[in-house]
Amino acid sequence: MADASAVFILFRNLIENALAHSPAGGEVTVSIANETLQVIDRGPGIAPADMPRLFTRFWRGSARACEGAGLGLSICQEIVLAHRWPINVRDASPGACFTITLG
């Protein structure tokens, strides 16, 4: 059971974020299997120093190349917390990998 509107916003924010951080012509992989959603981009990745602040409202990464208010990932975190789903992020070298366990 999940709030369909919130899940739509969650998916949209993660995918738009991955597209924004991928190079032109780059690949973004979205998969859903075994109650796990995974979004992987092939952008510059996430600097280790940026990891602790990744979900902070209005914070934007040091390697930021696109516009935005810095709210997308904090909104994602609020949605997963409301549903009691864990969200994990790791540097994929290149890129970033966001994983959410649904259910």
FILOMAR-32303 format. One line per field, with one value per atom (N, C-alpha, C): residue in one letter; atom name; z, y, x. Coordinates in steps of 0.05 Angstrom, whole numbers, plus 5000, padded with zeros to 4 digits. Atoms other than C-alpha are relative to their C-alpha. Example, Ala and Ser with C-alpha at 12.3 -4.5 7.8 and 13.67 -1.06 7.14 Angstrom:
residu = (A; A; A; S; S; S)
atome = (N; CA; C; N; CA; C)
up = (5000; 5156; 5000; 4999; 5143; 5014)
north = (4976; 4910; 5024; 4976; 4979; 5022)
east = (5018; 5246; 5018; 4984; 5273; 4985)
// end
This chain:
residu = (M; M; M; A; A; A; D; D; D; A; A; A; S; S; S; A; A; A; V; V; V; F; F; F; I; I; I; L; L; L; F; F; F; R; R; R; N; N; N; L; L; L; I; I; I; E; E; E; N; N; N; A; A; A; L; L; L; A; A; A; H; H; H; S; S; S; P; P; P; A; A; A; G; G; G; G; G; G; E; E; E; V; V; V; T; T; T; V; V; V; S; S; S; I; I; I; A; A; A; N; N; N; E; E; E; T; T; T; L; L; L; Q; Q; Q; V; V; V; I; I; I; D; D; D; R; R; R; G; G; G; P; P; P; G; G; G; I; I; I; A; A; A; P; P; P; A; A; A; D; D; D; M; M; M; P; P; P; R; R; R; L; L; L; F; F; F; T; T; T; R; R; R; F; F; F; W; W; W; R; R; R; G; G; G; S; S; S; A; A; A; R; R; R; A; A; A; C; C; C; E; E; E; G; G; G; A; A; A; G; G; G; L; L; L; G; G; G; L; L; L; S; S; S; I; I; I; C; C; C; Q; Q; Q; E; E; E; I; I; I; V; V; V; L; L; L; A; A; A; H; H; H; R; R; R; W; W; W; P; P; P; I; I; I; N; N; N; V; V; V; R; R; R; D; D; D; A; A; A; S; S; S; P; P; P; G; G; G; A; A; A; C; C; C; F; F; F; T; T; T; I; I; I; T; T; T; L; L; L; G; G; G)
atome = (N; CA; C; N; CA; C; N; CA; C; N; CA; C; N; CA; C; N; CA; C; N; CA; C; N; CA; C; N; CA; C; N; CA; C; N; CA; C; N; CA; C; N; CA; C; N; CA; C; N; CA; C; N; CA; C; N; CA; C; N; CA; C; N; CA; C; N; CA; C; N; CA; C; N; CA; C; N; CA; C; N; CA; C; N; CA; C; N; CA; C; N; CA; C; N; CA; C; N; CA; C; N; CA; C; N; CA; C; N; CA; C; N; CA; C; N; CA; C; N; CA; C; N; CA; C; N; CA; C; N; CA; C; N; CA; C; N; CA; C; N; CA; C; N; CA; C; N; CA; C; N; CA; C; N; CA; C; N; CA; C; N; CA; C; N; CA; C; N; CA; C; N; CA; C; N; CA; C; N; CA; C; N; CA; C; N; CA; C; N; CA; C; N; CA; C; N; CA; C; N; CA; C; N; CA; C; N; CA; C; N; CA; C; N; CA; C; N; CA; C; N; CA; C; N; CA; C; N; CA; C; N; CA; C; N; CA; C; N; CA; C; N; CA; C; N; CA; C; N; CA; C; N; CA; C; N; CA; C; N; CA; C; N; CA; C; N; CA; C; N; CA; C; N; CA; C; N; CA; C; N; CA; C; N; CA; C; N; CA; C; N; CA; C; N; CA; C; N; CA; C; N; CA; C; N; CA; C; N; CA; C; N; CA; C; N; CA; C; N; CA; C; N; CA; C; N; CA; C; N; CA; C; N; CA; C; N; CA; C; N; CA; C; N; CA; C; N; CA; C; N; CA; C; N; CA; C; N; CA; C)
up = (5000; 5000; 5000; 5002; 4980; 4989; 5011; 4963; 4971; 5028; 4887; 4991; 5007; 4880; 5011; 4988; 4927; 4986; 5014; 4892; 4972; 5026; 4825; 5003; 4996; 4853; 5007; 4993; 4883; 4975; 5025; 4816; 4982; 5018; 4777; 5010; 4990; 4823; 4997; 5003; 4822; 4971; 5028; 4747; 4988; 5010; 4732; 5011; 4988; 4780; 4985; 5015; 4744; 4972; 5027; 4676; 5001; 4997; 4700; 5005; 4994; 4724; 4981; 5020; 4665; 4977; 5023; 4606; 4977; 5024; 4540; 4986; 5012; 4507; 5020; 4979; 4573; 5005; 4994; 4601; 5029; 4974; 4660; 5001; 4997; 4684; 5023; 4980; 4721; 5001; 4998; 4747; 5025; 4977; 4793; 4999; 4998; 4815; 5029; 4972; 4879; 5021; 4982; 4913; 5004; 4999; 4898; 4976; 5021; 4857; 5000; 5002; 4831; 4976; 5021; 4791; 5000; 5003; 4765; 4977; 5021; 4726; 4994; 5007; 4693; 5000; 4997; 4714; 5016; 4986; 4755; 5027; 4974; 4818; 5022; 4976; 4888; 5016; 4984; 4925; 5028; 4972; 4993; 5019; 4982; 5027; 4998; 5005; 4996; 5011; 4992; 5019; 5024; 4976; 5089; 4996; 5004; 5061; 4977; 5025; 5000; 5002; 4997; 5028; 5016; 4986; 5061; 4982; 5016; 5038; 4992; 5013; 4992; 4996; 5004; 4991; 4972; 5027; 4923; 5000; 5000; 4909; 4988; 5010; 4894; 4970; 5029; 4824; 4984; 5012; 4807; 4974; 5027; 4733; 4990; 5009; 4729; 5020; 4984; 4756; 5020; 4981; 4815; 5027; 4973; 4885; 5021; 4980; 4919; 5018; 4984; 4942; 4991; 5010; 4899; 5017; 4984; 4941; 5028; 4973; 5007; 4999; 5004; 4980; 4998; 5002; 4961; 5027; 4974; 5031; 5017; 4985; 5062; 4991; 5010; 5017; 5010; 4991; 5034; 5031; 4971; 5108; 5007; 4995; 5106; 4994; 5007; 5074; 5015; 4985; 5120; 4982; 5019; 5062; 5003; 5000; 5065; 4973; 5024; 5014; 5004; 4999; 5000; 4975; 5023; 4955; 5002; 5001; 4933; 4975; 5024; 4885; 4982; 5018; 4824; 4982; 5014; 4793; 4972; 4999; 4746; 5007; 4994; 4769; 5029; 4973; 4828; 4997; 5000; 4847; 5025; 4979; 4888; 5001; 4997; 4916; 5022; 4981; 4951; 5002; 4996; 4981; 5007; 4998; 4972; 5017; 4986; 5018; 5027)
north = (4976; 5000; 5025; 4975; 5068; 5022; 4977; 5138; 5003; 5000; 5137; 5026; 4974; 5212; 5004; 4997; 5211; 4982; 5018; 5151; 5011; 4988; 5186; 5022; 4978; 5247; 4988; 5013; 5201; 4991; 5011; 5166; 5023; 4977; 5232; 5015; 4985; 5267; 4984; 5016; 5209; 4999; 5002; 5202; 5026; 4973; 5277; 5007; 4995; 5282; 4985; 5016; 5225; 5011; 4989; 5256; 5026; 4974; 5324; 4997; 5004; 5295; 4982; 5017; 5250; 5017; 4985; 5274; 4997; 5002; 5288; 4974; 5026; 5222; 4978; 5020; 5187; 4981; 5020; 5129; 5002; 5002; 5127; 4973; 5026; 5058; 5002; 5002; 5050; 4971; 5028; 4981; 4997; 5008; 4953; 4970; 5030; 4881; 4993; 5010; 4843; 5022; 4978; 4904; 5020; 4981; 4945; 5018; 4980; 5009; 5009; 4991; 5028; 5019; 4980; 5090; 5006; 4997; 5094; 5019; 4982; 5152; 4995; 5003; 5157; 5028; 4973; 5228; 5000; 4998; 5252; 4986; 5013; 5215; 5020; 4984; 5241; 5001; 4997; 5268; 4990; 5010; 5233; 5022; 4978; 5301; 5009; 4992; 5313; 4980; 5021; 5248; 5007; 4995; 5270; 5021; 4978; 5331; 4995; 5005; 5298; 5004; 4997; 5299; 5025; 4975; 5368; 5019; 4981; 5418; 5024; 4976; 5473; 4997; 5004; 5443; 4990; 5009; 5435; 4992; 5011; 5394; 5018; 4983; 5424; 4996; 5005; 5392; 5006; 4994; 5420; 5014; 4988; 5434; 5009; 4994; 5445; 5017; 4983; 5490; 4984; 5014; 5473; 5013; 4987; 5494; 4983; 5017; 5435; 4987; 5013; 5404; 4972; 5026; 5342; 4976; 5023; 5293; 5001; 4998; 5320; 4992; 5008; 5310; 4969; 5029; 5239; 4987; 5011; 5226; 5002; 4998; 5252; 4979; 5020; 5206; 4972; 5027; 5144; 4997; 5001; 5161; 4997; 5003; 5169; 4972; 5027; 5100; 4978; 5018; 5070; 4982; 5014; 5050; 5010; 4990; 5053; 5010; 4990; 5095; 4999; 5001; 5083; 5012; 4988; 5120; 4992; 5005; 5102; 5012; 4991; 5129; 4976; 5023; 5084; 5001; 4996; 5110; 4989; 4973; 5138; 4999; 4997; 5163; 4994; 5005; 5151; 4979; 5021; 5094; 5005; 4997; 5106; 4974; 5025; 5044; 5004; 4998; 5042; 4972; 5025; 4979; 5006; 4995; 4983; 4978; 5021; 4948; 4993)
east = (5017; 5000; 5018; 4985; 5026; 4983; 5014; 5003; 5010; 4992; 5002; 5012; 4990; 5013; 5028; 4973; 5073; 5020; 4982; 5103; 5007; 4994; 5096; 5021; 4981; 5132; 5028; 4975; 5186; 5014; 4988; 5198; 5009; 4993; 5196; 5025; 4977; 5245; 5026; 4976; 5295; 5009; 4993; 5292; 5009; 4992; 5295; 5028; 4974; 5354; 5022; 4981; 5390; 5005; 4997; 5377; 5016; 4986; 5401; 5030; 4972; 5467; 5015; 4988; 5480; 5010; 4990; 5522; 4981; 5016; 5488; 5004; 4998; 5472; 5007; 4994; 5486; 4977; 5020; 5447; 4991; 5012; 5400; 4985; 5013; 5378; 4980; 5021; 5312; 4990; 5010; 5293; 4983; 5016; 5240; 4998; 5001; 5247; 5001; 5000; 5233; 4996; 5007; 5203; 5023; 4977; 5266; 5000; 4997; 5269; 5029; 4973; 5337; 5002; 4995; 5357; 5030; 4971; 5428; 5006; 4991; 5459; 5030; 4972; 5527; 5014; 4988; 5543; 5026; 4974; 5602; 5001; 5000; 5580; 4996; 5005; 5574; 5026; 4975; 5635; 4995; 5004; 5644; 4993; 5007; 5641; 4971; 5027; 5573; 4979; 5019; 5541; 4983; 5017; 5519; 4979; 5019; 5482; 4982; 5014; 5451; 4970; 5029; 5380; 4991; 5006; 5384; 4985; 5016; 5332; 5017; 4987; 5358; 5030; 4972; 5428; 5005; 4993; 5460; 5029; 4973; 5522; 5021; 4978; 5589; 5005; 4995; 5592; 4974; 5026; 5523; 5003; 4999; 5516; 4973; 5027; 5441; 4985; 5017; 5387; 4983; 5018; 5342; 5002; 5001; 5323; 5014; 4988; 5356; 4980; 5022; 5290; 4994; 5008; 5283; 5006; 4992; 5322; 4989; 5012; 5295; 4971; 5027; 5225; 4999; 4998; 5244; 5003; 4995; 5269; 4975; 5025; 5204; 4980; 5019; 5163; 5008; 4992; 5204; 4997; 5004; 5202; 4971; 5029; 5126; 4990; 5008; 5121; 5017; 4982; 5175; 5016; 4983; 5218; 5029; 4972; 5294; 5009; 4988; 5331; 5030; 4971; 5405; 5011; 4986; 5453; 5029; 4971; 5522; 5012; 4986; 5573; 5004; 4998; 5572; 5024; 4974; 5637; 5000; 5012; 5615; 4971; 5028; 5548; 4993; 5012; 5503; 4979; 5021; 5457; 4983; 5020; 5394; 4984; 5015; 5360; 4979; 5022; 5292; 4988; 5014; 5263; 4971; 5028; 5188; 4986; 5015; 5139; 5010)
// end
